[in-house]
Amino acid sequence: MSYKTQMQAARQGVVTPQMVAVATAERMPQETLRQRIAAGKVVIPANHLHTSLAPAGIGEGLSTKINVNLGISRDCPDIDVEMRKVAKALDLKADAIMDLSCEGDTRDFRRRLVQYSPAMIGTVPAYDVLGCYEREFEDITAEDWFAVVEQHARDGVDFMTIHAGLTRASSERLRRSGRIMNIVSRGGSLLFAWMEVTGQENPFYEHYDRLLDICTEYDVTISLGDGGRPGCTHDATDAVQVAELVTLGDLTLRAWERDVQVMIEGPGHMPLNQVAANVLLQKKLCHGAPFYVLGPLVTDVAPGYDHITSAIGGAIAAAAGADFLCYVTPAEHLRLPTVDDMKEGIVAARIAAHAADLVKGIPGAQEWDDRMSVARHDIDWEKMFALSMDPEKARRYREESQPQEDDTCTMCGRLCAVRTMNRVLAGTAAAPRQEDR
């Protein structure tokens, strides 16, 4: 193999098997895809060691992808439960799974996940540092941070969130910011705390070239994490967030110089009127790299319904050019999600992504809607169920409330507009007839 990364291959003029698979799935010419990967506008996260992977692309001109967060914790350490969630996520057509495990046998879960999942796998290595080393936080060294990154790469992870843009200078800026929520990124807070305790610079920023060495060796895509992302609408688009974004833009160029694939993570929480502007700002400052948004949640006052607040923000962000949506479940801010919570989050994120794809003109998006419209016109319930994002729920709702006649529902009955128009235009009847009552 004369290339180590998808970007290096693209720049050499090579169309890899992964590119062929993505181009076919996305109905995009292979040469167009290759050029966009070479320019950093598209990434195909594909660790050489993830042999079960079905490659997918993220970026310009491609369908909006969604990510599902999973993982074990101290309070919920059951790996089998999380693997059942993985199976459900794949059934619901999640494009990526992020293992956010922070305590317990995290490596066992990670290895099982990579072996089982055809979806791309992401992790946040910083979460694993405290779990891997049984010593005080201040005794952890820069070497330790990188050892965990390399372990994740050897385990076959396709992309990693690395909070390399949160620096010592960020500490002073944060203190002056007037933020309500400070830092809500788990990985960002760990690095911030380590810098405060040790007095050292962020190792991923100070020794960034070492990180690039690891990513080049395994073709791990860097997801440059926004450690200073806003955790409430009050903190949105402030100096902490924007200054880090500038740093991430510089780090993107350095990664591209080494043929390492990059995507950028974004907020967070923010009001509706700031969402599209943030996408444009990221695309400008980070040179068109794919944008991965964590929501954004457009209000802070709906715990239990944050899959909805996230879907609203995600649809706006993706329509404005964001490429990758991280799902949010109804359990956000409250607990580890159950399988049912996860399902609600996935469907909400898929709705947001598809709504945006209609705006973007992604091949196949309008076609899907049109097929559903034809099925509704024909009052073909089975076809409607088959075309639904959640066929199980659509079928259940229909079965729970049966009408007197099959070509209506219990909402409108004989006054069904679709049935009336079909009959009128077919010359069968001009209006609902007495015998229909």
C-alpha positions as CSV (number, residue, x, y, z in Angstrom):
1,M,0.0,0.0,0.0
2,S,1.6,3.2,-1.2
3,Y,-0.6,5.4,1.0
4,K,-1.4,5.5,4.7
5,T,-4.4,7.7,4.8
6,Q,-7.5,8.4,2.6
7,M,-6.3,11.9,2.2
8,Q,-2.8,10.9,1.1
9,A,-4.3,8.4,-1.4
10,A,-6.7,11.1,-2.8
11,R,-3.8,13.5,-3.2
12,Q,-1.9,10.9,-5.1
13,G,-4.8,10.5,-7.5
14,V,-5.7,7.1,-6.0
15,V,-9.4,6.1,-5.7
16,T,-9.5,3.7,-2.8
17,P,-12.0,0.9,-2.2
18,Q,-13.5,3.1,0.5
19,M,-13.9,6.0,-1.9
20,V,-15.7,3.7,-4.4
21,A,-18.1,2.5,-1.7
22,V,-18.9,6.0,-0.6
23,A,-19.2,7.4,-4.1
24,T,-21.7,4.6,-5.0
25,A,-23.8,5.1,-1.8
26,E,-23.9,8.9,-2.3
27,R,-24.4,8.9,-6.1
28,M,-21.4,11.1,-6.5
29,P,-18.7,10.8,-9.2
30,Q,-15.6,9.1,-7.8
31,E,-13.4,11.8,-9.1
32,T,-15.5,14.5,-7.4
33,L,-15.3,12.6,-4.1
34,R,-11.5,12.1,-4.5
35,Q,-10.9,15.8,-5.1
36,R,-13.0,16.8,-2.0
37,I,-11.1,14.3,0.2
38,A,-7.8,15.7,-1.2
39,A,-9.0,19.2,-0.3
40,G,-10.1,18.3,3.2
41,K,-13.8,19.0,2.4
42,V,-14.8,15.3,2.9
43,V,-13.5,12.6,5.3
44,I,-13.9,8.9,5.3
45,P,-13.0,7.7,8.8
46,A,-11.6,4.2,8.2
47,N,-8.9,2.9,10.6
48,H,-6.9,0.1,8.8
49,L,-7.7,-2.2,11.7
50,H,-11.5,-1.8,11.6
51,T,-12.1,-4.8,9.4
52,S,-15.9,-4.9,9.8
53,L,-16.3,-1.3,8.6
54,A,-18.8,-0.3,5.9
55,P,-17.2,3.0,4.9
56,A,-19.1,6.2,5.0
57,G,-18.2,9.7,4.1
58,I,-18.8,13.0,5.9
59,G,-18.6,16.4,4.3
60,E,-19.5,18.6,1.3
61,G,-22.2,17.2,-1.0
62,L,-22.8,14.1,1.0
63,S,-25.9,13.2,3.0
64,T,-25.9,14.5,6.6
65,K,-24.7,11.8,8.9
66,I,-25.7,11.1,12.5
67,N,-23.8,9.8,15.5
68,V,-25.0,7.8,18.5
69,N,-23.2,8.1,21.9
70,L,-22.9,4.9,24.0
71,G,-20.6,3.5,26.6
72,I,-20.2,2.1,30.1
73,S,-19.8,4.1,33.3
74,R,-19.2,3.5,37.0
75,D,-22.9,3.4,37.7
76,C,-23.8,1.5,34.5
77,P,-20.9,-0.9,33.8
78,D,-22.9,-3.7,32.0
79,I,-21.2,-4.2,28.6
80,D,-23.9,-6.5,27.4
81,V,-26.6,-3.8,27.9
82,E,-24.5,-1.4,25.8
83,M,-24.0,-3.9,23.1
84,R,-27.8,-4.3,22.8
85,K,-27.9,-0.6,22.3
86,V,-25.3,-0.9,19.6
87,A,-27.5,-3.5,17.8
88,K,-30.5,-1.2,18.1
89,A,-28.6,1.8,16.8
90,L,-27.5,-0.1,13.8
91,D,-31.0,-1.3,13.1
92,L,-32.1,2.4,13.2
93,K,-29.4,3.3,10.6
94,A,-27.0,5.3,12.8
95,D,-24.0,6.2,10.7
96,A,-21.5,6.3,13.6
97,I,-21.2,5.2,17.2
98,M,-19.1,7.0,19.7
99,D,-17.9,5.0,22.7
100,L,-17.9,7.5,25.6
101,S,-17.0,4.9,28.2
102,C,-15.3,6.4,31.2
103,E,-15.0,3.7,33.8
104,G,-15.1,-0.1,34.0
105,D,-13.6,-2.5,31.4
106,T,-13.6,0.1,28.7
107,R,-11.1,-1.6,26.5
108,D,-13.1,-4.8,26.4
109,F,-16.2,-2.9,25.3
110,R,-14.3,-0.9,22.7
111,R,-12.8,-4.0,21.1
112,R,-16.1,-5.8,21.0
113,L,-17.7,-2.7,19.5
114,V,-15.1,-2.4,16.7
115,Q,-15.3,-6.1,15.9
116,Y,-19.1,-6.0,15.7
117,S,-20.0,-2.6,14.2
118,P,-20.0,-1.8,10.5
119,A,-20.6,1.8,11.4
120,M,-17.6,4.0,12.0
121,I,-16.5,4.2,15.6
122,G,-15.3,7.2,17.5
123,T,-13.9,7.7,21.0
124,V,-12.6,10.4,23.4
125,P,-9.3,9.0,24.6
126,A,-9.1,11.6,27.4
127,Y,-12.0,9.8,29.2
128,D,-9.9,6.7,29.5
129,V,-6.8,8.3,31.1
130,L,-8.1,8.3,34.7
131,G,-9.4,4.7,34.2
132,C,-6.1,3.4,32.8
133,Y,-3.8,4.9,35.4
134,E,-4.4,4.2,39.1
135,R,-2.7,7.3,40.4
136,E,-3.4,10.9,41.3
137,F,-4.4,13.3,38.5
138,E,-1.3,15.5,39.0
139,D,0.9,12.4,38.5
140,I,-0.4,11.8,35.0
141,T,2.2,12.8,32.3
142,A,2.0,13.9,28.7
143,E,3.3,10.4,27.8
144,D,0.3,8.9,29.5
145,W,-2.2,10.9,27.4
146,F,-0.5,9.8,24.2
147,A,-0.3,6.1,25.3
148,V,-4.1,6.1,25.6
149,V,-4.5,7.6,22.2
150,E,-2.3,5.0,20.6
151,Q,-4.1,2.2,22.4
152,H,-7.5,3.4,21.0
153,A,-5.9,3.6,17.5
154,R,-4.5,0.0,17.8
155,D,-8.0,-1.1,18.8
156,G,-9.4,0.1,15.5
157,V,-11.1,3.3,16.3
158,D,-11.9,5.4,13.1
159,F,-12.1,8.9,14.6
160,M,-11.1,10.4,17.9
161,T,-12.3,13.6,19.6
162,I,-9.1,15.4,20.7
163,H,-9.4,18.7,22.6
164,A,-6.2,20.1,21.2
165,G,-7.5,23.7,20.9
166,L,-8.0,24.2,24.7
167,T,-4.8,25.8,25.8
168,R,-3.2,27.6,28.8
169,A,-4.4,30.9,27.3
170,S,-7.9,29.5,27.4
171,S,-7.8,29.4,31.2
172,E,-7.3,33.1,31.5
173,R,-9.9,33.9,28.8
174,L,-12.4,31.6,30.6
175,R,-12.0,33.4,33.9
176,R,-12.7,36.8,32.3
177,S,-15.6,35.5,30.2
178,G,-18.5,35.9,32.5
179,R,-19.8,32.4,31.5
180,I,-22.5,30.7,33.5
181,M,-21.6,27.1,32.7
182,N,-17.8,27.4,32.4
183,I,-16.7,24.2,30.5
184,V,-19.2,21.5,29.9
185,S,-17.1,19.3,27.7
186,R,-16.1,16.3,29.7
187,G,-12.8,15.9,27.9
188,G,-12.2,19.6,27.9
189,S,-12.7,19.9,31.6
190,L,-10.3,17.0,32.3
191,L,-7.6,18.7,30.2
192,F,-8.3,22.1,31.8
193,A,-8.1,20.5,35.3
194,W,-4.8,18.8,34.4
195,M,-3.3,22.0,33.1
196,E,-4.4,23.8,36.3
197,V,-3.0,21.1,38.6
198,T,0.3,20.6,36.7
199,G,0.9,24.0,35.3
200,Q,1.7,22.4,31.9
201,E,0.4,23.1,28.5
202,N,-2.3,20.9,26.9
203,P,-0.1,17.9,25.7
204,F,-2.2,17.5,22.5
205,Y,-1.5,21.1,21.6
206,E,2.1,21.2,22.6
207,H,3.0,17.9,21.0
208,Y,0.5,18.0,18.2
209,D,3.0,16.4,15.7
210,R,3.1,13.3,17.9
211,L,-0.7,13.1,17.6
212,L,-0.4,13.4,13.9
213,D,2.1,10.5,13.8
214,I,-0.4,8.2,15.4
215,C,-3.3,9.3,13.2
216,T,-1.1,8.8,10.1
217,E,-0.1,5.3,11.1
218,Y,-3.6,4.0,11.5
219,D,-5.5,6.5,9.4
220,V,-7.5,7.8,12.3
221,T,-9.5,10.9,11.6
222,I,-9.1,13.7,14.1
223,S,-12.3,15.2,15.3
224,L,-11.0,18.4,16.8
225,G,-13.1,18.8,19.9
226,D,-14.5,22.1,21.1
227,G,-13.6,22.0,24.7
228,G,-14.9,25.5,25.2
229,R,-18.3,24.9,23.6
230,P,-21.2,26.7,25.2
231,G,-23.2,24.7,27.7
232,C,-26.1,27.1,27.8
233,T,-27.6,29.7,25.5
234,H,-26.1,32.6,27.6
235,D,-22.6,31.4,26.8
236,A,-23.1,31.0,23.0
237,T,-20.6,32.5,20.5
238,D,-18.5,34.1,23.1
239,A,-14.7,34.8,23.1
240,V,-13.9,31.4,24.6
241,Q,-15.7,29.5,21.9
242,V,-14.5,31.7,19.0
243,A,-10.9,31.9,20.1
244,E,-10.7,28.1,20.3
245,L,-12.2,27.9,16.8
246,V,-9.4,30.0,15.5
247,T,-6.9,27.7,17.0
248,L,-8.7,24.7,15.5
249,G,-8.4,26.2,12.1
250,D,-4.6,26.5,12.5
251,L,-4.5,22.8,13.7
252,T,-6.5,21.8,10.7
253,L,-3.9,23.1,8.3
254,R,-1.1,21.4,10.2
255,A,-3.0,18.1,10.0
256,W,-3.6,18.5,6.3
257,E,0.1,19.1,5.8
258,R,0.6,15.6,7.1
259,D,-2.4,14.1,5.0
260,V,-4.4,13.5,8.2
261,Q,-8.1,13.8,7.9
262,V,-9.9,16.3,10.1
263,M,-13.4,17.3,11.1
264,I,-14.3,20.1,13.5
265,E,-16.7,19.8,16.4
266,G,-19.1,22.6,17.2
267,P,-21.6,23.8,19.8
268,G,-23.4,23.0,22.0
269,H,-26.2,25.3,23.2
270,M,-27.2,28.4,21.3
271,P,-30.2,30.5,20.3
272,L,-31.8,29.8,17.0
273,N,-30.6,33.0,15.4
274,Q,-27.0,32.1,16.0
275,V,-27.0,28.6,14.6
276,A,-26.5,29.3,10.9
277,A,-24.0,32.0,11.6
278,N,-21.9,29.6,13.7
279,V,-21.8,27.1,10.8
280,L,-20.6,29.8,8.4
281,L,-18.0,31.0,10.9
282,Q,-16.6,27.4,11.4
283,K,-16.5,26.8,7.6
284,K,-14.6,30.0,7.1
285,L,-12.1,29.7,10.1
286,C,-11.5,26.0,9.6
287,H,-11.1,26.1,5.8
288,G,-14.2,24.1,4.8
289,A,-13.4,21.1,7.0
290,P,-16.5,18.9,7.7
291,F,-18.4,20.2,10.7
292,Y,-19.8,18.0,13.5
293,V,-22.3,19.7,15.7
294,L,-23.3,18.5,19.2
295,G,-26.9,19.6,18.9
296,P,-27.1,22.5,19.0
297,L,-29.7,22.7,21.7
298,V,-31.7,25.9,21.1
299,T,-33.1,26.3,24.6
300,D,-32.0,25.2,28.1
301,V,-35.4,24.7,29.7
302,A,-36.6,21.4,28.3
303,P,-35.0,18.5,30.2
304,G,-36.7,15.3,29.2
305,Y,-37.3,16.8,25.7
306,D,-33.8,17.7,24.6
307,H,-34.0,15.4,21.6
308,I,-36.5,17.9,20.3
309,T,-34.4,21.0,21.2
310,S,-31.4,19.3,19.5
311,A,-33.3,18.3,16.4
312,I,-34.5,21.9,15.9
313,G,-30.9,23.2,16.1
314,G,-29.5,20.3,14.1
315,A,-31.9,20.8,11.2
316,I,-30.9,24.5,11.0
317,A,-27.2,23.8,11.3
318,A,-27.2,21.0,8.7
319,A,-29.3,23.1,6.3
320,A,-26.6,25.8,6.7
321,G,-23.8,23.4,5.9
322,A,-23.1,21.3,8.9
323,D,-22.2,17.7,7.9
324,F,-22.6,15.5,10.9
325,L,-25.1,15.6,13.8
326,C,-24.6,14.1,17.2
327,Y,-27.9,12.8,18.5
328,V,-29.3,13.9,21.8
329,T,-31.7,11.8,23.8
330,P,-34.6,12.7,26.1
331,A,-32.3,11.7,28.9
332,E,-29.7,14.4,28.2
333,H,-28.5,16.1,31.4
334,L,-30.5,13.6,33.5
335,R,-29.1,10.0,33.2
336,L,-27.5,7.4,31.0
337,P,-30.0,6.8,28.1
338,T,-32.0,3.6,27.9
339,V,-32.6,1.8,24.7
340,D,-36.0,3.6,24.3
341,D,-34.3,7.0,25.0
342,M,-31.7,6.1,22.4
343,K,-34.3,5.3,19.8
344,E,-36.1,8.6,20.4
345,G,-32.8,10.4,20.0
346,I,-31.8,8.6,16.8
347,V,-35.1,9.2,15.1
348,A,-35.1,12.9,16.1
349,A,-31.6,13.3,14.7
350,R,-32.5,11.4,11.5
351,I,-35.5,13.7,10.9
352,A,-33.2,16.7,11.3
353,A,-30.6,15.3,9.0
354,H,-33.1,14.4,6.3
355,A,-34.9,17.8,6.6
356,A,-31.5,19.4,5.9
357,D,-30.7,17.0,3.0
358,L,-33.9,18.2,1.3
359,V,-32.6,21.7,1.5
360,K,-29.1,20.7,0.3
361,G,-30.5,18.8,-2.7
362,I,-28.7,15.6,-1.7
363,P,-29.4,12.8,-4.3
364,G,-32.3,10.6,-3.1
365,A,-33.6,12.9,-0.4
366,Q,-36.6,14.4,-2.3
367,E,-37.1,11.0,-4.0
368,W,-37.8,9.4,-0.6
369,D,-40.4,12.1,0.3
370,D,-42.0,11.7,-3.1
371,R,-42.4,8.0,-2.7
372,M,-44.1,8.6,0.6
373,S,-46.4,11.1,-1.0
374,V,-47.4,8.7,-3.7
375,A,-48.1,6.0,-1.0
376,R,-50.3,8.5,0.9
377,H,-52.1,9.5,-2.3
378,D,-52.8,5.8,-3.0
379,I,-53.7,5.2,0.7
380,D,-51.2,2.3,0.7
381,W,-50.6,1.7,4.3
382,E,-48.0,-1.0,3.9
383,K,-45.9,1.1,1.6
384,M,-46.2,4.0,4.1
385,F,-44.9,1.9,6.9
386,A,-42.0,0.6,4.8
387,L,-41.0,4.1,3.9
388,S,-41.2,5.4,7.5
389,M,-38.1,6.3,9.5
390,D,-39.7,4.2,12.3
391,P,-42.0,1.6,10.6
392,E,-42.7,-0.1,14.0
393,K,-44.2,3.0,15.5
394,A,-46.2,4.0,12.4
395,R,-47.7,0.5,12.2
396,R,-48.5,0.5,16.0
397,Y,-50.3,3.8,15.8
398,R,-52.4,2.6,12.9
399,E,-53.3,-0.7,14.6
400,E,-54.2,0.9,17.9
401,S,-57.0,2.9,16.3
402,Q,-58.8,1.1,13.4
403,P,-61.3,3.0,11.2
404,Q,-64.5,1.5,9.9
405,E,-63.0,1.5,6.4
406,D,-59.5,0.7,5.4
407,D,-59.0,3.7,3.1
408,T,-59.3,6.2,5.9
409,C,-58.0,6.8,9.4
410,T,-59.9,7.5,12.6
411,M,-58.9,11.2,12.4
412,C,-61.1,12.1,9.4
413,G,-63.1,9.0,8.6
414,R,-65.4,9.5,5.7
415,L,-64.3,13.2,5.4
416,C,-60.7,12.1,4.5
417,A,-59.5,14.7,2.0
418,V,-57.3,12.3,0.2
419,R,-60.1,9.7,-0.4
420,T,-62.5,12.5,-1.4
421,M,-60.1,13.9,-4.0
422,N,-59.2,10.5,-5.4
423,R,-62.9,9.7,-5.9
424,V,-63.8,13.1,-7.3
425,L,-60.9,13.2,-9.8
426,A,-61.7,9.6,-10.8
427,G,-65.3,10.5,-11.4
428,T,-66.5,8.1,-8.7
429,A,-68.3,10.6,-6.5
430,A,-68.5,14.4,-6.1
431,A,-68.6,14.3,-2.2
432,P,-68.9,11.8,0.6
433,R,-72.1,9.8,0.1
434,Q,-74.9,8.9,2.4
435,E,-73.9,5.3,2.5
436,D,-70.4,6.4,3.8
437,R,-72.0,7.6,7.0
